Amino acid sequence: MAAEQSTDNLRDRLNLETARIPWRDLQTYFARGQVVFVAEALDLLAVAEALAADDKARFQQWLADGQVGEVPAERAQSWYDAEASVWAVVVAPWVLIQDGKTKN
């Protein structure tokens, strides 16, 4: 039961720390390679939880499936040019992002 409460608390904390942010504000993190793109098919909070819990197997599967990974340069440029916003949550040192049209 303690593990379940811990997971719920983590999800609640991550949910409170999730916000829309202008892509331009993330350029420093993008340049450092610290931005992780999360496909719209995935729940941003579930991916953040897995990363925070060091769930390597789950994260590796998402990587292999192409559902998480680096932001493609052309997409980054498109967001920059459009002054787009993205959904973001920090799991230090990473910033996990999803297209701003996605709602979690």
Residue pairs with C-beta under 8 A, 6 or more apart in sequence:
7 49
7 53
10 49
10 52
10 53
11 45
11 49
14 45
14 48
14 49
14 52
14 89
14 91
15 45
15 104
17 89
17 90
18 44
18 45
18 48
18 87
18 88
18 89
18 104
19 87
19 88
19 89
20 85
20 86
20 87
20 88
20 100
21 85
21 86
21 87
21 88
22 83
22 84
22 85
23 76
23 79
23 80
23 83
23 84
23 85
23 86
23 100
24 80
24 83
26 35
26 86
26 88
26 95
26 97
27 80
29 35
29 95
30 71
30 76
33 70
34 93
34 94
34 95
35 70
35 71
35 94
35 95
35 96
35 97
36 47
36 51
36 68
36 69
36 70
36 94
36 95
36 96
36 97
37 68
37 69
37 70
37 71
37 72
37 75
37 97
37 98
38 44
38 47
38 67
38 68
38 96
38 97
38 98
39 66
39 67
39 68
39 98
40 98
40 99
40 101
40 102
41 67
42 62
42 67
42 68
42 98
43 104
44 87
44 89
44 96
44 98
44 102
44 104
45 89
45 104
47 59
47 62
47 68
47 96
48 89
48 91
48 96
49 55
50 58
50 59
50 62
51 59
51 91
51 94
51 96
52 91
59 68
62 68
63 69
68 96
71 97
78 84
79 86
84 99
84 100
85 100
86 97
86 98
86 99
86 100
87 97
87 98
87 99
87 100
87 102
87 103
87 104
88 95
88 96
88 97
89 95
89 96
90 96
98 104
